[in-house]
Amino acid sequence: MLQRVFRAYVGSFSDLRREVWLLAFITFINRAGTMVIPFLSLYLTKNRGFSLEEVGWILTFFGLGSVAGSWLGGKLVDRIGHYKTMAFSLLLSGVLFIFLQFPGTFWGICGGIFLVMLVADAFRPAVFVAINAYSKPQNRTRSVTLIRLAINLGFSAGPAVGGLIIAGAGYSGLFWVDGITCMLAGLLLLKLLHPKKAIENPKEIVSIPKSMMKDKPYLVFIVAMMLFGLVFLQYFSTMPLYYAQVHAFSEFEIGVLLGLNGFLIFLFEMPLIKYLEAKFRSTLFHVITGTILVALSFLLINLFGWIGIVVVGMIFLTVGEMIAFPFSNSFALKRAEGGKQGSYMALYSIAFSTGHIFGHNSGMQLIDKFGFSLTWNVMIVLSLITCGLLVYVLFMLKKENDVPVLESEERKIISE
């Protein structure tokens, strides 16, 4: 029995191209090296002496830089390609991470963190387009899942190693290691991954790329993802406050509960995605399913005061995340075919970057004024709105597919 389960688990990673594995490894090195980010608020308050209000504004510049970086990355991908964009982002952000330790003024740090995120998050749309370039179409969702797995592993390892570095060499050592690992990831990219290994798909070659801003189903989908991102981020900003204030959890207990998220993703996401891919459902159907599970996690916490329900809520949240993120990413990649892929994937990245700008602050304000229960109800309503928007996208796509595009184009040519 255990041997069969193990074979099924290993089999879920099969058929992925070598280039996708290399891309995942490079992403892991990059994300594991991003150690400054989890300790940023501690560094700014304890080491630099900034107030919580000032730290809040600095984190706002963090979010703005992330949005601008995603936009810049999309533009660069369409101009110079995903390969050069990834190399530029990794190498230059490594230098900027090292220099981020030197500004001492409030505005200097705001400008520094904005510049770092501007360059670092240019990597995000580029890596999405790279997945599309290097993976087989039938394995695209699992390729996305492998990259997500690398990101989660990197974010899990990074803070642990970062804590040891701070203890041994202080915050200065953290910036140096962060910068060096980013540059190392860039050098590995140049050494191991080559753009000529990309899969050429003749169906994607078009003379006039479709305009993203005229792609109404995709724009509605992006609005839905903005709402989903805002709801999802509550689990990593406002929910820890709920654990501490309502259930009196210690920092260690909160850390273990949040760590359960990454552990479950590591164990089950790839087999789950392979299982769902075989069900022949649309990608949006799976995204809707994931969104409903996230909404249920908030509903369960509101309905039951039992302390163990927070674990059940985290499991619902994690399963919803494991389903929604890979399939929403896959939908965006598929929609980008025949268009400017950099711009499409930049907008997808921006959808979640806006959550960092508005999600944390709005959640905090709601809790401060109305309490946890009403805040979770708001998140449930936003999740249901997200589902409604995604169902609307399904109807638009059905209408779009019912239109005999080829015949209409032929009639247009004949009339001319």
Protein Blocks (a to p, Z undefined) as FASTA:
>chain_A
ZZmmmmmmmmmmgoiafklmmmmmmmmmmmmmmmmlmmmmmmmmmmnopafklmmmmmmm
mmmmmmmmmmmmmmmmmmnojklmmmmmmmmmmmmmmmmmmpmbfklmmmmmmmmmmmmm
mmmmmmmmmmmmmpcfklmmmmmmmmmmmmmmmmmmmmmmmmmmmmmnojmlmmmmmmmm
mmmmmmmmmmmpcfklpccdfklpcfbdcdfklmmklmmmmmmmmmmmmmmmmmmmmmmm
mmmmmnopafklmmmmmmmmmmmmmmmmmmmmmmmmmnopafklmmmmmmmmmmmmmmmm
mmpmcfklmmmmmmmmmmmmmmmmmmmmmmmmmmmgopafklmmmmmmmmmmmmmmmmmm
mmmmmmmmnojmlmmmmmmmmmmmmmmmmmmmmmmmmmmmmpcfklmmmmmmmmZZ
